[in-house]
Amino acid sequence: MAGKKRKELPKQFERCYKILEYLRKHTDENHKMSQAQLRRQDELKECLGTSETFNEYINTIASTVNSDASGKILDEAEWKIVFDAYKMKNGKGSEYVDDAEIPRDNNDQLKVKNLYYQHEFSYDDLERMIESLYFSKTVTKKEADEISEKIIKHLASDFYKKKQKNILKVSDDITEAERTVIADNLDIIQEAIENGVQISFYFNGYNRKNELVKTRNEKHTVSPYYIVADDGKYYLLACNEAYEEKKTWIYRIDLMSEIEIPNKIDRLKIYGDRVTDKKNVKNLPLKWDEKFQFEHLNMSYDEPVMVKVKIYSPKGEDKKTSKKPDYTFLHDSFGSTFRYSETDKADPDYDIFWVKCSPYGITNWALQFSDRVEILEPQDVRERVVEKIKNLNKKYEV
């Protein structure tokens, strides 16, 4: 009678893969493992071998995943597998370590202690990635949940706790068809920007039936430069080629339809008509500056100017210290770009600030916060506010 067939052990590459995957799922920089801990895991029982074999496997994995195609060891920040002896031999300051001090086994392999998988993305990175899904106009709540779970499964360890699980994605009343249009629009615009070519499209607005209709029957032809996400909407910064004066225009991407790249011929590798050079477009940043959105409130596109603003800020008995931190509305609008100038000498309950903003944007902002804000300079911006107030007086018969 034939003896019982011996169970075949996993091959070396299978063992190394299983060990690597286990470390990826169950370790990070703050949760390291010893050989003894790994040996207690049922799924790894047939993968670790003797102590020397284990050291050999981990050294093999480390030399493979921590090196480029030529075998050169990557920078420490790009390593995937880290343990004490490996770090002593190859990490920062290794040139000052005596090789005799590095722990090794009887086969001259680096001993493995405090072993962990170094994840490509930090937990802060993951939180930002997942958070962006819940604020995206092109992603539904269901899709955001599904994608975030995939991100966590493949890019994080068991120790990552999803902070966004209690965030509810507020309905933005966008149909699946509209969501698809926005995504398709973004794809075409990004292709045009990458190839430096123009696009054409119809621009639309909503009528009283809540339907999108064309604002004119002719297409706009523009040179696209930047896609900007602001307050839940996507905008395109572009130059309208129909006008002799080359200046920045801003279009809402969800209001664009039938986008195409004129004169694009794929078989001839002709990508389309070249864009106007950025340096020839008025009020267009040559490189993207995050201050743009603060200087163009609600994506207003006239040229920003320095504006002197007086803010209501009641003071305590010393007439210097504010009774409470009441500049949140200012920070929400201008981030850290506003600058305190002085406390108003005539009335200490007011502070004076400078901000840089487009006249159109700050005029409407001043009316929105009219109980707390007064525009002082420049005079033409102040007069814009005055004119709007006069029109409101007439409208409401004040």
Disulfide bonds with the S-S distance in Angstrom:
none
